[in-house]
Each structure stands twice: as structure tokens, then as C-alpha cells.
């Protein structure tokens, strides 16, 4: 499962896996291909800005890869 949201403190979109097992090579490629960067300090990917189209697109792609997604 993934959380896709905007974090006001970071000023960034956040894509966070619930468990490490949720992150496989295909999923990582899709997320990083959308210019998200892994942040080990928060165990999530971030991308500066508040682009709702990007958030919707990444949520859709994660769903297409078989993941449950919470987007807010």
C-alpha cells in the first residue's frame, strides 16, 4: 500500500510505501521516473511542489502495478 499526499512542512509531494516489501524494481522505476527522490530520513519519496496532476498520475500508476493507494 502507498500513501500519496502533499506535505506542507516539506513543500513537496510525498509517495510513501507502507512496508519495505511494497517497493520493488518496477515500482521504484515508475516513482523515480516521475522525478521523485528517496528520502531515507522519512522512508518516502518526495518531489518539490504541489502538482496535483503528478500526484494523480503516480497514484494511478501505482494502482496499475497492483498496489493499493491512499491519496489525499
N, C-alpha and C positions, 0 to 999 in steps of 0.2 A: 504494500500500500504506500502511496505517496501523498504528501501534502504539497499543494501548490498555492502560494499566497504572496502577498506583499507585506514586507516588514518595514514599518515606518522608522524604526531605530536604525536599521541598516540602509534604508533608502534603496531597497532592492527587492526584486522578485526572488522568492525562495522556493526551491524544489527539494523536499526532504523525504528520504526513504524512511519507512517505519523501522525496518530491520536491515542490517548489512546484506543479508541474503537477497533482498529486493533489488540490489544493484548488480546487474550482470553486464557483460560487454556490450550487448545491443542497446540496453537502456542507457548506459554511460555514453555511448556514441551519439545517441539522439539528444541527450541533455547537453553534452559538451558541444555538439554541432549547432546548438542554438545559443552559443556564447555564454553558457553558464560555467562558473568556475567552482570547483570543490573547495569548501572551507572546512578543514578538519576541526577547527575550534567549535563549530556549531553542528558538525556532521550533516552538512547540507550543501547544495549547490546554490550559488547566488548569481544574479545578473543585475547590475545597476539600473535603476529606473523603475517605472511603473507602467510598462507597456501591457495593457490588458489583452491585446491580440496575441502577444507572445505567451502569456500565461494560459490563455485558452488553447493555443496550438500545442503547447507542451503537455497540457492535461489530456488533450485528445490523443496525442501520440503515445503517451504512457498507457492510456486505456487500450489503444490498438495493440500494444505489446502485451496485453493481458493483465495489467496492474489495475487495482482499484485506486481511485484518485479522489481525494477531498480537495476541492478548490474553493477558496474563499478570499 
